[in-house]
Amino acid sequence: MSETPHPADVEVSRSLNALVATLNDRGLGEAEREPLQRIVTGALGGEQRILIGPGVAGTTAQLTDREGNVLARIELREGRWVGERVGSPLSGGYVPSAGGAA
């Protein structure tokens, strides 16, 4: 497992994208915890840094960190899976430099 205790923002985005794309490509109308976890783990190169939380209810699921904090959700809406991030970014936001202005 990685030395970083919490998943990075890019890992959350990658996992969320993998879930939504896979579920929509396969045309699945229901989600099950174990297959979802395999998709997320595969998207992260085999590491279980993001978990499918206990909120799997057929047409909804949550992505959590190891401490149970919800990072993102997926939901089946009008026949399509959609995902959304929860909360603020895990790492600091991008602040552009002054670009050499003196």
N, C-alpha and C positions, 0 to 999 in steps of 0.2 A: 504494500500500500504506500501511497505517496506520503512524504513528510508533512505536506500541508494539511492542517487539521480540517479545514472546511473546503468544500468544492469551490473552484473559481467560477466567475461569471461565465466564462466561455464554456466550461463544462456543463453548467446548467442549461445554457442555450443549445449546446450540441445535443444533450440528452432530450430536451424538449422537442427539438426539431426531428430527431430520430424517431421518437414516439409518434408524433403527429404524421410524419411522412409515411412511416411503416403502416400504421393503422389505416390511413386513408388509401394507400396503395393496395392493401390487402382487402379493403372493403369490409373491415370488421365492425360489427355493430355492438359488440360488447368487449370489455377489457377484463383480463384476468391478471392477477398479481405476478405470478411466476413468468409468463411470457413477456410482460412489460419489463420486469426486472432484467431479463436476458437482453432485451433491446438496449436498455440504458447501460448495462454493464459492457456490452459490446461497443457502444458508442464511446465509452471511456477507456477503450483498450484493455478490457478485462478487469478493471478495478471497480469495486463496489463503493464508490465515493458518494453516489447519490442512490437513494433507496426509494422504492415505490412504497409510499406510506399506507397506513391502514385504511385510508379513505377510498379504497377501490369499491365501487358500487355498480359494476356493469357498464355504466356510461360515463363515469367520472373516476379520476384517480389523482393522487397527489405525489409530487416528488419531494422528498425530504432529505435533510442531511442526517448524519448519524445521531444527532441529538434530538431529532424529531421536528426540527424547524421546517415549516413548509416553504419550499423554494419556488414551486410552480405547480400548476394544475392543468389537467387535460379534461375535456368534456366533449361528448358527442352532441352536436347541435345541428338540427335539420339535416341529418345524414352525413355530416362531415365532422371529423375530429378537429378541435381547435385547442391551442395551448395558450397559457398566459403565465407570465412571471408574477411572483408574489413578493411584495416588499421592495425595498430599495436594492440597488446593486450591492453585491457582497464586497467588492473592492471599491476603492475611490474612483470618482468620476474623472473623465478626461478633462484636463485643463490645458488649453493650448498655450504655447509660449508666446512671448511678445514678438517673436519673429525677427529679432535683430534690431528692433526699434531702439534708438538711443536717445 
